[in-house]
Amino acid sequence: MAFVDEAVVSVFSGKGGDGVVRWLHTKEKAHAGPSGGDGGRGGDVLLQGVHDLAALANFRYEKKFHAEDGENGRNELQTGLNGASVVLKVPFGTIITVLDSDEEYEITNAEQKIVLFRGGMGGKGNARFKSSTNQNPFQQTDGKPSRGGDIRFSLKLIADAGFVGLPNAGKSSLLNAITRSKSKVGAYPFTTLEPSLGNFYGRIIADIPGLIEGASSGRGLGIKFLKHVERTGILLHLVSADQDDPIGAYRKVRNELETFGQKLSKKKEIIVLSKVDLVSPQERESLKELLIRETEREVFEVSIQDSVLLKTFSDRLTQLLSKIS
C-alpha cells in the first residue's frame, strides 16, 4: 500500500432518533396513557491511533464517512437503539484539522482515542410530557442533528531519533541492522520512498528518505519528508565514507535543514560515517578526523559488516536516548 501522509475526508456523526407519540391500549380504554419512547442517540465520529504508518492510504479513495443515526423511539416506553459510531484509524503523529473552524487535534500515541464529533441526542417521546394537568400529551421532540464537515489529516512522524543524509548514505541498511526493521535497500537513489520506523529497545528510530540539494524548495522528495524531521528528537546524520566529497555531502543536507526552518538545525546531531568497510583504515581515520574538525560534532564509524562498530554505535545511541524524556 502506498505511503500517504495527507488526506481530506468528509465525516458526520449520526442524527439523534426522534421521540414518538404512542399510546397504551387496554380493553377498557383505547388510550390508557402515553407510551411513546425516546429516540436513540446518534453515533459518534471517533479517531483512533494505530502503529501502521500506511493507515492514511485507506482514505485515498473512500472520502465520506457517516456514523449511524439513532433509531426513533418505540411503543411501550422503549427507547430507540443508539446509532453505531464510526472509527477512523490514523497513525500516531497525525494532526487533524476541522477545516470549517480550524480546530486542531493530535493523535500522539497508538490506541489513543478522540471523539471528534458527538452524535445527536435522541428526542423525547410523549410519555416524557405526561403531568397531572396533561394526562394525554401529544408532544414529542425530534432528535438533535448530526455534526461534521471536512477534515484534513496530516502525518508528522514522532520518533526518538531519525536518520538523515543524502540518498544511498546507508540509512535503511543501518536501521535494519540495529532494529531488525525491513526497510527496502538498493544501490540506486531514492530506494526509500517513504519513512520507515524501527524499534530500538523501546525507542522509535525513523529512516527519513534521502534529501538532495533543493529539497527544502521541493526538489526530489522535498518538503514532503523534511516535515517528518520536525518532531524527531536526535538527528543521526549519515555521511557515506565512499563519497567523493564527504564534507560537501554533509553541508548539502545541513543547508536543507536550515533552509526549511522549524528549528531543525537546532536539534542535537550525531554524525555517522557509514560504509567504512569500503575504504582503507587510513582513509577511514582521516575522514573521521576531517568531519570532527569541520563540523565540531561527535562522529561514529559504522559498517553493517562490522559487529564491533555496530555495538559501539548502539551503546552510544542508547545513552543518548536515555536522556530524552
Backbone torsions as a table, in degrees:
resi	resn	phi	psi	omega
1	MET	NA	134.7	-177.2
2	ALA	-66.4	148.7	178.2
3	PHE	-79.3	126.7	178.5
4	VAL	-127.3	126.9	180.0
5	ASP	-116.7	5.2	173.1
6	GLU	-144.5	144.6	177.3
7	ALA	-160.7	148.7	174.6
8	VAL	-120.9	128.0	-179.8
9	VAL	-134.2	162.9	177.6
10	SER	-110.1	124.3	-176.0
11	VAL	-132.3	144.5	178.9
12	PHE	-142.2	140.2	173.0
13	SER	-77.2	176.1	-179.9
14	GLY	-87.5	149.5	174.8
15	LYS	-75.7	146.8	175.1
16	GLY	-71.3	144.1	177.4
17	GLY	-69.2	153.0	-179.4
18	ASP	-80.9	144.2	168.2
19	GLY	-72.0	155.3	-174.2
20	VAL	-125.1	159.5	174.2
21	VAL	-101.0	115.3	178.8
22	ARG	-139.3	164.1	-176.3
23	TRP	-134.8	146.3	170.2
24	LEU	-75.5	141.3	179.3
25	HIS	-122.5	132.1	175.2
26	THR	-127.2	170.3	178.6
27	LYS	-65.3	-31.4	-177.6
28	GLU	-81.1	-35.8	-174.2
29	LYS	-130.9	137.2	175.4
30	ALA	-68.9	-36.9	177.7
31	HIS	-122.3	104.2	179.9
32	ALA	-101.5	14.6	179.0
33	GLY	134.0	160.7	-179.3
34	PRO	-73.4	143.4	178.5
35	SER	-140.5	15.7	-179.0
36	GLY	-70.8	129.6	-178.4
37	GLY	-87.6	167.2	177.9
38	ASP	-78.5	157.0	174.8
39	GLY	-76.9	153.8	177.4
40	GLY	-76.0	160.4	-179.0
41	ARG	-80.4	143.1	176.3
42	GLY	-72.0	152.6	-179.8
43	GLY	-70.4	152.5	179.5
44	ASP	-88.1	164.8	167.1
45	VAL	-102.9	116.0	-177.4
46	LEU	-112.8	144.2	171.4
47	LEU	-110.8	136.1	179.9
48	GLN	-130.9	132.0	178.2
49	GLY	-77.0	143.8	176.5
50	VAL	-137.5	162.6	178.8
51	HIS	-77.1	-21.8	-172.8
52	ASP	-67.9	109.8	179.9
53	LEU	-64.5	-23.3	-176.5
54	ALA	-90.3	7.8	-172.8
55	ALA	-60.8	-31.2	-178.7
56	LEU	-68.5	-15.1	176.7
57	ALA	-64.3	-21.1	178.2
58	ASN	-65.4	-15.7	-177.7
59	PHE	-103.8	13.9	179.4
60	ARG	-68.6	-38.1	-175.1
61	TYR	-116.9	-33.7	176.9
62	GLU	-89.2	114.1	-170.5
63	LYS	-116.4	-11.3	-175.9
64	LYS	-122.8	131.4	-178.5
65	PHE	-135.4	135.8	-177.0
66	HIS	-141.1	122.8	174.4
67	ALA	-68.7	162.1	-179.0
68	GLU	-73.1	144.6	173.0
69	ASP	-73.2	152.7	173.8
70	GLY	-71.1	150.5	179.0
71	GLU	-77.5	147.3	174.7
72	ASN	-64.7	157.3	179.7
73	GLY	-62.0	166.3	-178.2
74	ARG	-121.3	177.4	175.9
75	ASN	-74.9	170.5	175.7
76	GLU	58.6	40.0	174.5
77	LEU	63.5	17.5	-177.5
78	GLN	-85.2	130.0	175.9
79	THR	-77.3	141.1	176.9
80	GLY	-65.7	158.4	-179.3
81	LEU	-67.7	144.7	173.7
82	ASN	-71.4	147.3	176.5
83	GLY	-76.2	148.6	178.7
84	ALA	-72.6	140.6	177.1
85	SER	-77.1	158.5	172.7
86	VAL	-107.1	132.3	-177.3
87	VAL	-113.2	118.7	177.8
88	LEU	-101.6	120.2	-177.0
89	LYS	-96.1	124.9	-177.5
90	VAL	-131.3	153.1	178.9
91	PRO	-64.7	146.2	173.8
92	PHE	-66.0	141.2	-171.0
93	GLY	103.6	-0.9	-179.7
94	THR	-83.8	132.2	173.2
95	ILE	-100.7	130.5	-177.9
96	ILE	-111.4	124.8	179.6
97	THR	-117.5	124.8	172.7
98	VAL	-81.8	112.4	-167.9
99	LEU	-66.5	-31.6	-179.0
100	ASP	-69.4	-31.0	-173.8
101	SER	-118.3	-9.3	-176.1
102	ASP	65.1	15.3	173.1
103	GLU	-65.1	140.4	179.7
104	GLU	-122.5	143.6	174.5
105	TYR	-132.5	160.8	-179.4
106	GLU	-141.2	134.8	173.0
107	ILE	-96.2	112.0	-173.7
108	THR	-103.1	-9.8	177.5
109	ASN	-153.8	155.9	179.1
110	ALA	-65.2	145.3	-179.2
111	GLU	79.1	-9.3	174.7
112	GLN	-63.3	141.2	178.2
113	LYS	-125.0	141.0	176.8
114	ILE	-130.3	132.7	172.2
115	VAL	-85.7	110.4	-176.5
116	LEU	-83.4	-47.9	177.5
117	PHE	-133.0	125.1	177.0
118	ARG	-77.4	144.1	174.2
119	GLY	-71.7	156.7	179.5
120	GLY	-69.0	143.5	176.5
121	MET	-71.5	149.3	178.7
122	GLY	-72.5	151.0	177.3
123	GLY	-77.4	171.1	-177.7
124	LYS	-96.8	137.5	175.0
125	GLY	-80.7	169.4	-175.1
126	ASN	-67.3	-19.8	177.8
127	ALA	-62.8	-25.7	-179.8
128	ARG	-69.0	-18.9	-173.5
129	PHE	-102.3	3.9	178.9
130	LYS	-68.3	136.4	177.4
131	SER	-148.9	177.7	-179.0
132	SER	-64.4	-25.2	-179.1
133	THR	-104.0	-2.1	-179.3
134	ASN	-140.6	79.8	-174.3
135	GLN	-75.5	-24.8	-177.7
136	ASN	-129.3	69.4	-175.9
137	PRO	-71.7	141.4	174.8
138	PHE	-105.2	3.5	-179.3
139	GLN	-75.6	148.5	169.7
140	GLN	-155.3	165.1	176.3
141	THR	-125.3	148.9	177.5
142	ASP	-78.7	158.6	175.7
143	GLY	-68.9	155.4	178.9
144	LYS	-71.7	148.6	-177.3
145	PRO	-69.6	164.3	176.0
146	SER	-74.5	167.3	177.1
147	ARG	-129.2	152.4	177.4
148	GLY	163.1	-162.0	-178.7
149	GLY	152.7	-166.5	179.2
150	ASP	-83.4	136.8	177.2
151	ILE	-130.6	151.9	178.5
152	ARG	-115.0	131.7	172.3
153	PHE	-98.5	132.6	176.1
154	SER	-137.0	113.8	-176.9
155	LEU	-88.9	128.1	169.3
156	LYS	-127.9	116.8	-174.9
157	LEU	-57.8	141.4	171.9
158	ILE	-110.6	112.6	-178.1
159	ALA	-138.7	151.3	178.1
160	ASP	-74.1	-33.3	178.2
161	ALA	-148.7	151.1	-179.6
162	GLY	-136.6	135.4	174.2
163	PHE	-81.5	127.0	173.0
164	VAL	-127.2	162.0	-180.0
165	GLY	154.4	172.5	177.6
166	LEU	-66.8	162.2	175.6
167	PRO	-54.8	143.1	178.4
168	ASN	65.2	28.6	175.3
169	ALA	-81.5	-8.1	178.5
170	GLY	100.0	17.9	-176.2
171	LYS	-64.4	-48.0	-177.7
172	SER	-63.8	-42.6	-179.6
173	SER	-62.7	-41.4	-179.5
174	LEU	-69.2	-40.2	177.0
175	LEU	-60.0	-44.8	178.5
176	ASN	-60.7	-38.8	-175.5
177	ALA	-70.0	-36.4	-175.2
178	ILE	-98.8	-10.9	-178.6
179	THR	-128.2	-3.8	-175.4
180	ARG	60.6	31.0	173.6
181	SER	-73.4	177.4	-178.9
182	LYS	-129.9	46.8	177.9
183	SER	-66.3	146.5	179.1
184	LYS	-69.3	137.4	-178.5
185	VAL	-126.8	137.5	177.6
186	GLY	-164.2	159.9	-176.7
187	ALA	-94.0	53.3	176.1
188	TYR	-153.0	156.3	-176.0
189	PRO	-60.9	148.4	175.0
190	PHE	61.1	36.6	172.4
191	THR	-56.8	-44.3	179.2
192	THR	-88.0	110.6	-179.1
193	LEU	-103.5	1.1	177.4
194	GLU	-153.7	151.4	179.6
195	PRO	-61.9	145.3	174.5
196	SER	-123.1	149.3	179.4
197	LEU	-118.4	147.0	173.9
198	GLY	-133.9	151.8	179.9
199	ASN	-98.0	114.0	-178.7
200	PHE	-110.7	90.2	-179.1
201	TYR	50.8	48.3	177.6
202	GLY	87.3	-4.6	177.1
203	ARG	-105.9	146.4	-177.9
204	ILE	-94.0	124.5	176.3
205	ILE	-111.8	130.9	-178.8
206	ALA	-109.5	136.7	172.5
207	ASP	-100.1	103.5	-179.2
208	ILE	-85.9	128.3	-178.2
209	PRO	-50.8	149.6	-174.9
210	GLY	-55.4	136.7	178.3
211	LEU	-98.4	148.1	175.4
212	ILE	-125.8	168.9	178.3
213	GLU	-61.0	127.5	-177.4
214	GLY	95.1	3.2	-178.7
215	ALA	-60.1	-36.4	-177.6
216	SER	-66.8	-16.3	177.2
217	SER	-108.0	9.9	172.7
218	GLY	108.5	-1.0	179.7
219	ARG	-72.8	154.0	179.8
220	GLY	60.8	-132.0	177.2
221	LEU	-82.3	-16.9	166.3
222	GLY	52.8	-148.1	-174.3
223	ILE	-61.1	-25.9	-179.1
224	LYS	-49.8	-36.2	-178.0
225	PHE	-110.5	-18.4	175.1
226	LEU	-58.6	-34.9	-178.5
227	LYS	-64.0	-22.8	-179.3
228	HIS	-75.8	-10.5	177.5
229	VAL	-83.7	-17.7	-173.0
230	GLU	-54.4	-41.6	-174.8
231	ARG	-109.9	35.0	175.1
232	THR	-99.7	131.8	-174.9
233	GLY	-67.2	-54.5	-177.9
234	ILE	-123.2	137.0	175.1
235	LEU	-93.7	126.0	175.1
236	LEU	-106.4	100.2	-170.7
237	HIS	-92.5	108.1	-177.5
238	LEU	-87.9	130.5	174.6
239	VAL	-125.2	119.6	-176.7
240	SER	-73.1	133.7	-178.7
241	ALA	-66.4	-20.7	-178.6
242	ASP	-92.4	11.7	174.2
243	GLN	-67.6	143.0	175.3
244	ASP	-67.4	-33.3	-177.5
245	ASP	-136.4	80.6	-176.6
246	PRO	-58.3	-40.9	179.7
247	ILE	-65.8	-42.2	177.3
248	GLY	-61.7	-40.0	178.8
249	ALA	-63.3	-43.6	178.9
250	TYR	-61.2	-46.0	-175.1
251	ARG	-68.3	-31.8	177.6
252	LYS	-60.1	-46.1	-178.7
253	VAL	-69.7	-41.8	178.1
254	ARG	-59.6	-39.8	-179.7
255	ASN	-63.3	-39.5	179.0
256	GLU	-67.2	-38.2	178.0
257	LEU	-64.0	-43.3	-178.8
258	GLU	-69.7	-37.8	-179.8
259	THR	-68.3	-38.2	-180.0
260	PHE	-65.1	-31.4	178.7
261	GLY	81.7	-139.8	-179.2
262	GLN	55.7	26.0	177.2
263	LYS	64.5	19.6	-179.7
264	LEU	-62.4	-38.1	-176.6
265	SER	-71.3	-11.5	-179.5
266	LYS	-90.9	-8.9	-177.5
267	LYS	-70.6	151.0	176.4
268	LYS	-62.5	135.1	-174.9
269	GLU	-130.2	131.6	172.9
270	ILE	-115.6	133.7	178.4
271	ILE	-94.2	133.8	179.7
272	VAL	-117.7	111.3	176.3
273	LEU	-82.0	103.9	-172.5
274	SER	-95.6	167.1	176.6
275	LYS	57.1	37.2	-177.2
276	VAL	-68.7	-13.2	177.0
277	ASP	-70.4	-11.4	-178.1
278	LEU	-90.3	-2.4	179.1
279	VAL	-128.2	166.3	-179.2
280	SER	-73.0	157.7	177.7
281	PRO	-55.4	-38.6	-180.0
282	GLN	-66.1	-44.5	179.6
283	GLU	-65.9	-39.0	178.8
284	ARG	-59.0	-46.8	-179.6
285	GLU	-66.2	-38.2	179.3
286	SER	-65.3	-41.1	178.8
287	LEU	-64.8	-40.2	179.4
288	LYS	-63.1	-46.6	-179.9
289	GLU	-63.0	-38.4	179.0
290	LEU	-63.4	-44.8	-179.2
291	LEU	-65.2	-41.0	178.9
292	ILE	-63.2	-44.4	-177.3
293	ARG	-67.3	-44.0	-174.2
294	GLU	-79.6	-28.6	-175.2
295	THR	-107.6	-19.6	-175.9
296	GLU	57.3	36.0	178.5
297	ARG	-115.3	161.9	172.2
298	GLU	-72.8	134.7	-176.9
299	VAL	-124.8	132.7	176.8
300	PHE	-119.7	142.2	175.3
301	GLU	-96.6	135.4	177.0
302	VAL	-140.4	153.9	170.5
303	SER	-150.9	133.5	179.5
304	ILE	-69.8	-8.5	176.9
305	GLN	-90.1	-6.6	-173.8
306	ASP	-120.3	103.5	-175.6
307	SER	-67.1	-29.0	179.9
308	VAL	-68.0	-47.0	178.8
309	LEU	-63.8	-38.9	178.7
310	LEU	-62.9	-40.7	179.9
311	LYS	-67.5	-41.5	178.2
312	THR	-59.7	-44.6	178.6
313	PHE	-65.2	-44.4	-179.1
314	SER	-62.6	-40.8	179.7
315	ASP	-63.3	-42.1	180.0
316	ARG	-68.5	-39.5	178.4
317	LEU	-63.3	-38.9	176.6
318	THR	-59.8	-43.0	178.9
319	GLN	-62.3	-45.1	-178.4
320	LEU	-63.7	-44.0	-177.6
321	LEU	-69.7	-26.2	179.5
322	SER	-67.4	-18.5	-179.3
323	LYS	-89.0	-4.9	178.1
324	ILE	-91.8	125.3	-179.0
325	SER	-72.2	NA	NA
